Amino acid sequence: MSILCTVLGSRGYVGSHLVRHVQSLPGMDVLTDASVSALPHDLGHVFFCIGVTTDFKSRLHDTMRAHVGKVMDVFESHAFNSFTYLSSTRVYERGASGDEAATLSADPANVQDYYKISKIAGEAVCLAHPSINVRVVRLSNVLGMELPPLTFVPSVIRDALTTGKIALETALDSAKDYISMEDVVRLLPKVAMSGRQRVYNLASGCQTTHGEIMTAICATLGASLDVKEGALRSHFPEVSIAHLREEFDFQPLPAGQLVRELCVRYRAQASCQGE
């Protein structure tokens, strides 16, 4: 008997990759919000990938509706075996710890925190649900083929390919955690169906500086780099992946390797398009 999985947000960056991965697994029956006009009552194992990211400041209502309201709609109208809510490690921004048990905080008067607040609110709705099979997965910065390139690394690669130059507005010692799309889509079904925790960080567990990222891109694509004078430093606390290591023997792919591979893939795509 096949296992039913429902991917909500299936047209998005992570959702579209997740659909393709789950469809490749034996014994899986995949339903998406793009494939039917109305969802059935029973959704099986739900992956909630709906979200607003880079343009959230111009779509405040849409952001809160996507991250909170639509979760409540599913809880009120559907049955499921498990529900996995994709949150973000941005909830740890300016915090002292990147551990799942850390107390989260945000400034409601700062619009920069609006995205973070919306994700925390969505998490609160999930963690208030009585079922232990409702889980939160906090994704770090996901590296994969993104078309069009919108997030930091893909957009820098695009600039390097189209102009041969990179203009960086953040300091080279700024650092983030990066995770491969391959690791993300491989781990999500395992967490959904056999995870023992309510909250997981899906990350690499180590920080990669912008300097390391720029070195990999410039070396691979032959681009030049200009860093804005007085560029500000951004930094997040190191994200713990102890739960994933313990339960799933998780060994994330290194960020430098991922960036170099992305450069090659984007360059091949640009060549096919005649750029």
Secondary structure, 3 states (H helix, E strand, C coil): CCEEEEEECCCCHHHHHHHHHHHHCCCEEEEECCCCCCCCCECCEEEECCCCCCCHHHCHHHHHHHHHHHHHHHHHHCECCEEEEEEEHHHHCCCCCECCCCCCCCCCCCHHHHHHHHHHHHHHHHHCCCCCCEEEEEECEEECCCCCCCCHHHHHHHHHHHHCEEEEEECCCCEEEEEEHHHHHHHHHHHHHHCCCCEEEECCCCEEEHHHHHHHHHHHHCCEEEEEEEEECCECCCECCHHHHHHHCCCCCCHHHHHHHHHHHHHHHHHHCCC
